[in-house]
Amino acid sequence: MESSSNEFLRGTLKTIVLKMLAERGRMYGYEITQSVKERTQGQIALTFGALYPVLHKLEQEGMLLTESEEVDGRLRKYYSLTPQGTETAERKVSEFERFVEAMRSLLKPQPKLTVGH
């Protein structure tokens, strides 16, 4: 994604992660990045440097549970939502949808008002 879009992404990372986990149940970091990339046709590419701090913060806030599992001789950390995380995901997605609708209203071309003399 273009660098100017990074500021939009920063403000929505938590919502994106919560939404992905709400839909998929349990995911590991790389799986989250690939799923976001696929669903946005490459328009949003999460870096691990951006993703993992968000995952750790959500875990500290009690939104995520983690499980480590050995896969092909390597330890893989899976994330899933707690009940609080599920509620927060629903709320944040709803708030973001309202924000997007408000932005659409702002960005729609408006007819110019003519001032009578």
C-alpha positions as CSV (number, residue, x, y, z in Angstrom):
1,M,0.0,0.0,0.0
2,E,1.2,3.5,-0.7
3,S,2.9,5.3,2.2
4,S,0.1,7.9,2.4
5,S,-2.3,5.1,3.0
6,N,-0.2,3.9,6.0
7,E,-1.8,6.5,8.3
8,F,-5.2,5.1,7.4
9,L,-4.0,1.6,8.1
10,R,-2.4,2.4,11.5
11,G,-5.8,3.6,12.8
12,T,-7.6,0.5,11.6
13,L,-5.1,-2.3,12.4
14,K,-6.9,-3.4,15.6
15,T,-10.2,-3.5,13.8
16,I,-8.7,-5.5,10.9
17,V,-7.1,-8.1,13.3
18,L,-10.2,-8.4,15.4
19,K,-12.4,-8.8,12.3
20,M,-10.2,-11.5,10.8
21,L,-10.1,-13.5,14.0
22,A,-13.9,-13.1,14.5
23,E,-14.4,-14.6,11.1
24,R,-11.8,-17.3,11.1
25,G,-11.7,-18.3,14.8
26,R,-8.0,-19.1,15.2
27,M,-5.1,-17.8,13.1
28,Y,-1.3,-17.3,13.3
29,G,0.5,-14.1,12.3
30,Y,1.5,-15.1,8.8
31,E,-2.0,-16.4,8.1
32,I,-3.5,-13.1,9.1
33,T,-1.1,-11.2,6.8
34,Q,-1.9,-13.5,3.8
35,S,-5.6,-13.4,4.4
36,V,-5.7,-9.6,4.5
37,K,-3.5,-9.4,1.4
38,E,-5.8,-11.9,-0.5
39,R,-9.1,-10.3,0.5
40,T,-7.9,-6.8,-0.5
41,Q,-6.3,-8.0,-3.8
42,G,-2.9,-6.8,-2.4
43,Q,-4.2,-3.3,-1.6
44,I,-3.4,-3.9,2.1
45,A,-0.2,-5.7,3.0
46,L,0.4,-6.0,6.7
47,T,4.0,-6.1,7.8
48,F,5.0,-8.3,10.7
49,G,6.5,-5.1,12.3
50,A,3.0,-3.6,12.3
51,L,1.0,-6.8,13.1
52,Y,2.8,-8.3,16.1
53,P,2.7,-5.2,18.3
54,V,-1.0,-5.0,17.7
55,L,-1.4,-8.7,18.5
56,H,0.6,-8.3,21.7
57,K,-1.4,-5.2,22.7
58,L,-4.7,-7.0,22.1
59,E,-3.4,-9.9,24.2
60,Q,-2.4,-7.6,27.0
61,E,-5.9,-6.0,26.9
62,G,-7.5,-9.4,27.4
63,M,-8.9,-9.5,23.8
64,L,-6.9,-12.5,22.6
65,L,-5.9,-16.0,23.8
66,T,-2.8,-17.6,22.5
67,E,-1.8,-21.2,21.9
68,S,1.5,-22.5,20.8
69,E,1.6,-25.6,18.6
70,E,4.4,-27.4,16.9
71,V,4.1,-27.5,13.2
72,D,6.8,-29.1,11.0
73,G,9.2,-28.9,13.9
74,R,8.6,-25.2,14.6
75,L,6.5,-23.6,17.3
76,R,3.6,-21.6,15.8
77,K,1.6,-19.2,17.9
78,Y,-2.1,-19.1,17.2
79,Y,-4.4,-16.3,18.3
80,S,-8.1,-16.4,19.0
81,L,-10.7,-14.0,20.5
82,T,-11.8,-14.0,24.1
83,P,-15.5,-13.3,24.8
84,Q,-14.4,-9.6,25.4
85,G,-12.4,-9.7,22.1
86,T,-15.5,-10.9,20.3
87,E,-17.6,-8.1,21.7
88,T,-14.9,-5.5,20.9
89,A,-14.6,-6.9,17.3
90,E,-18.3,-6.4,16.8
91,R,-18.3,-2.9,18.2
92,K,-15.2,-1.7,16.4
93,V,-16.4,-3.1,13.0
94,S,-19.8,-1.3,13.5
95,E,-18.0,1.9,14.5
96,F,-15.8,1.7,11.5
97,E,-18.7,1.0,9.1
98,R,-20.4,4.2,10.4
99,F,-17.2,6.1,9.9
100,V,-16.8,4.9,6.3
101,E,-20.4,5.9,5.6
102,A,-19.8,9.4,7.0
103,M,-16.7,9.7,4.9
104,R,-18.6,8.6,1.8
105,S,-21.1,11.4,2.5
106,L,-18.3,13.9,2.9
107,L,-16.6,12.8,-0.3
108,K,-19.7,12.8,-2.5
109,P,-19.7,15.8,-4.9
110,Q,-22.2,18.4,-3.7
111,P,-24.0,20.8,-5.9
112,K,-22.6,24.3,-5.6
113,L,-24.9,26.7,-4.0
114,T,-25.4,30.0,-5.8
115,V,-25.9,33.0,-3.7
116,G,-28.5,35.4,-4.9
117,H,-27.8,39.1,-5.1
